[in-house]
Amino acid sequence: MIKSVELQNFRNHTRTKIELGAGVNVLVGDNAQGKTNLLEAIYMTCVGRGFRSPRDREIIRFGQDFAKVNTITDKKFGRISVEITISTAPGKSGKQIKINDIPIAKMGELMGSVTCVFFNPDELKLVKESPADRRRFMDIGISQMDKVYFYNLLRYNKILKQRNAMLKSMRATPDELRALEIWDDQLAKYGTEIIKRRKQFCEELRSHVIGVHGDLAPTEKLSLEYETFAEMFHVEHFVNALRTARDKDLHLRTTTIGPHRDDIAMVLDGRDVRSFASQGQQRTVALSMKIAELKIFECVTGEKPILLLDDVLSELDENRQSKLFELIKGWQSVITTTMFQPKDSPQLLFKDRAVLSNDASARRQMEQFPAKIFTVKDGRIV
């Protein structure tokens, strides 16, 4: 459970500290006030980077030369502090990550220290956009649970880049082809491990997502499957597949098979979600996958990750909002919204506390779904 989050010069936050509750934490405020920035700060201490820009320096508040975020988290083996500083100051430029005040040398050391699952309306691309978005979903999720996977992925991507660079320049001489075979062997070594772990993750995901989606959309049936280039996964099979694809690779000047081309197939009532589902159905599928991911984290690590939901409630009808709150009961969550939701059921979370105190049914709802409510304005908690 994340106990506190502290930001300094992080996007529009000059200095903000927030103490989170164990259950639902609601950040309320108008657009562009800094709610999502708080979520991004938490996310950064989990995976080492933000979710809105590949360039770290963009999180630094305008006019400043550094940004800092620190989270304090209680885990089953004790309390852990994660601090990330991004600086553009002369002589100090770059990123520094500390765990319990000790600087780390490799990003992989951060993975698993604090874990989260993030969802916002843009995550709809998980369903309807390119396979790269679904691979990213797998890679971020698995890397937080499995450092070996994270390092295998780094090695694979480095080898893939080198192999592709060679394909772009080579003239297929005997010496070049022998060199290509060396890259093939290395690519197959790490690629096979990535495929095996992704396949395992998708099997775990499928076992949970069917029930989750059934709760959110009882009349629809969802299934999913990991899509890759072969049915059996051994290094020699991967190498043979690369040999078979060599002429095509040489013609296209790129590596045409491997886990960097894989996907997740999603089928809803016999139809491909990626092509035929409505936007509402795609949103429910994407949210179901994220909640299923929560359950996988708990099964694998024995701990519950924090759930970050950015402006999701406005995208769901009242019935699905209610079911969502039922599904995330027991998980710490941080939810952003632009307004209170004075509706019945779990939306009573957002009713005025004075009203709740005079409503026995509402009090029971609040006890069932404990919440802390924060108002965010101009990069401050008010």
N, C-alpha and C positions, 0 to 999 in steps of 0.2 A: 504494500500500500504506500503510495506517495504521500508523505506527510506535508511537504511544503515545496513550493516552486518560487525561486527568486530570480528576477530579471534585472539587468542593467544595460541601458542603451540598446535594447533589443527591439528593433523596428520602432514603433511609436511609444514604447515604454521607456521612460527615463530611469525609474527605479520602482519596481513593483514586487511585493512579496505576498503570497497567498497561501493560507493554511487549508489544505483540502480535507474533506470529510471522508469517511470510509465507504460511503454509499454513492449516491448521485450528487454531483456538484454541477450547478447550473450557472453559466455565465450569461448574464442578460445585458443587452445594450443595443444601441442603434448600429447600423453598418459603419465600418471603418473606425471603430473606437478601440480596437485592440483585443477583441475576444479570441479571434483565430490566432493572433500572435502568441497568446498564452498556450494554446494547444500546440503550436509549432515549436515553442520552447521545450515543452515536455517531450514531444516527438524527437527533437534533436538529441536530448540526453539518452534516448533509447537507441537510436540508430546512427547518431553521429552527424546528421545533416538535416536541414529543413525539408519540408515537402513542397515548397512553392518555387524554389529557385535552386539551380545547381551551383550557383556562386555564393559561397559563404558570406562574402563581404556585404552582400545586399541586405543582410539582417541587421547591419550596424545602423543605429539611429543617425539621421542626417546631421552632419556637422561634428560627429564624434569619430574617434579612431579605433574604438573597440566596442565589442558587445560581449556580455557574459550571461550565462544561465546556470543555475545550480538547483538540483533537486535532491531532497532528502527522502529516502525510501526505506521502509521497514520490510525486510525479507525474513524468511523463516530461519535464516542463519545469522541474523543480526541487521543492524542499520548500515546503509550504504549512501555515500554522497557522490554525486556525479557533477562535475563542474566543467563547462566548456567555454573557452574564451576565443573569440575571433578578433584579430587585431590587424590594422593596417599601419600601425605606428612604425616609424623607421627603426630597424633593428629588432623589432618584435612582430613583424608581419607573419600572419599564418594562423593556424588553429592549434590550440593546446587543450588536451583533455586530461582531467585528473579524476581518479577514483579514490575516494577517501584521502584526498589531498596529495596523492602520489601520481605524478605524470605517467602516462602510458605511451609506449612507443608505437604500438600498432592498433589500428581501428578494431581488429578482431577481439582485442582485450575488453572493449566496451560491450560487445554483443552479449546479451543475456543479463547484464548488470541490472538494467531496468527495462521491462518489456511493455509494449503497448500494441494495440490494434487501433488503427485510425480509419475513420470514414467520413466523407463529406459528399455533397452532390456531385462533385467532379469525379468521384470514384466510380461513377456510372461507366466510365471508360473501361473499368475492369471487365465489363460485360460486352459493351458494344464497340469498343475501339480495337486496336491492333493486338496481335498475340504478345507483343512486347510488354503491354500493360499487365497481362496475366502472368507472364514470366516474372515481372517485377514483383507482383503480389506474392508469388511463391518464394522468390529469392529473399525478400525482406522478412517474411514470416519465418522461413526455415533458418535463416542466418541468426535470428534472435534466439532460436532454440538450439542451434547446432553450429558451434564455431568451426568444426572440421569442414562442414559444408561451405561456410563463408570463405575459408582459405582455399578450398578446392575451386570455388567460383572465381576468386581472384586469379588463381593460376591459370585456369581455363581461359579466361578472357584475355590474359596477357599472351598466352600461346596463340589463341585465335587471331589476335591482332598481328602478331608476327607472321603467322602463316598467310594471312590475307595480304600483308605487305609483300611477301615473297611471290604470291600468285600474281599480283599486279605488275611485277617487274620481270618475272622469269620468262625464259625462252625455251623451257623444257629440254635443256641439255641433260646428258646423263648425270653430271655432277649435281645439277639443280634438282633433278628428280630424286636422287639419293638423299639430298638435304630435306626435301619435302617429306620423305618417308620418316625421317626423325621427328619432324613436327607432327606427323600423323600419329605416331606412337604416343607422344606426349599428350596430344589432344584427346586421344582415345582413353588414356589412363584416367585423366581427370573428368572428362565428359561422361564416362560410364558411371562414376560415383555420383555425379550430379543427377543423372537420369534416375538412378536407383532411389536416391533420396527424394527427388520430386515425386516419383511414382508412389512411394510410401506416403508422402504428405497428402497426395490427392486421394489415396485410399482412405486415409484418416479423415480427410475433409468430407468425402462422400458419406462416410458413416454418420457424421454429425449433421451435415447440411440438409439431408433429407428430412430429418425431424424438425429442424429449425424452420425450414421453408414451409413445412406442413403446418406449423403453428402460425406463421405469418400469412399464409395463403392456403387454407385447408382444402380448397377445391382444385388445386394444381399439384402436379407431380413433377419434381425436379430430379434429374440425374446428371452426373458429370464424370468425365474420364480424362486422364492425362494422354495427350496425343504426342507421339514421338515417331521417329523414322523406322523403328524396328520393334519387334515383339520381344526379343530376347536381348539381354544386356550383359555382354561380356566384352572385355577389351578387344579380343580378336574379332568379334562381330563388328565392333565399331571400326576397327582398322580396315577390315574387308569392305565395309560400306564406303569408307573414304576412298579406297582404291577404285571401287566401282564408279564413284562419282567424280573421279579425277578429271576425266575429259570435260565434263560439264563445269567443274571448278576452274579449269584452265581457260575455258571459253568465256566464262562469266567473270573471271578474275576475283572470285570470292568463294568462301567455304559454304557449300549449299546444304550440308546436313550437320546435325549436332543439336545439343540442347538449346543453342542460341536461336533455333528455328522452331522450337516446340510450342505447344499450346494446351489449353484446357478446353475440352468440348463440353458444352452445357446444353442439355436437352430438356425442354419443358413441355410436357404432354405430347411427346413425340416430335416436337419441332425445335430447330436450332435457335436457342435464345439469342445468339449473336446476330441473327438475321431476321427473325420473324416475331420476336416478343415485342409487346408494347413497351413504352418507356416506363410505365408503372410496374410492369412485370420485371423489366430489366433492373429497376431500382430495388425491388424486393429480392431478386436473386443476388445482387451484389451485397446487400445488407445481410442476407442469410449466410453468404460465404464469410463475411467478416465475423459474424457471431459464432459460426462454426469454428473459425480460427481461434477465437477465445477459448473454446472448449478443448481444442487440440493443445494449446499452450498449457492448460491446466493438467491435462493427461500426461504430457511429456515432461514438464518441469516440476509438477507438484505445486505450482504457484499460479495465481491468477494475474494476467496482465491487466493494465489499466486500459479502459475503453475510451477513446476520444471521438466524440460525435460532433461534427461541425455543421450546424444549420440543417440537421437532418429532419427534425420534427415537422418543419414546414412542408416537407416533401411527402409526408405520410398522412393518410386519413386517420380519423380518431380511433377507429378499430385497430389499425396497425400500430398506432402509437401505443395503445394500451397493451397490445401483445408484445411490443418491443420492450416495454418496461418489465413485463413479466419475465421475459427471456434474460434480461441483464440483471435481474435481482441477484444480489450476492457478489457482483463485480463492482469495483470502484470505477466510476465513470465521470468524465467531464464533458458537459453538453453545452453548446452555445445556442442561443436563440435571440431573436430580436424583440420578442414580446412575451408577456405572460400568456398562459393558455388557461383561461377560466372555464375549463370543461370538466365533466365528471371523470371518474376512474383515475388512473395514475396521473393524468394531466393536472389533478389537484395539487401536484407538486408546486405549480406555479401560482396558486391562489395566495391571496394575502394571508399572512399568518393570523391576523385578527379574525378573519372569517373562519379559518380552520378551527380556531379555539372554541367557537360556538357551534360547531358542526361535528357531532359524534362520528358520523360516517366518514367525514373528511379526515378527522383525527386518526381513524383507523387506517385510512389510506396512507397518511403521512408516516405512520409508524411502520407500515409495510414497505414503503418506498422512502426511507429517510433521505433528506436532501439538504444541502447547503446552497443558498442562493447568493450570488455575488453580482453586483452591478458594475459594469465596466464603462468608463467614459474617458475619452482623451488619454488613453494609455494608463489609466489609473483605476484602482478598485475604490469605489465611492460608497 
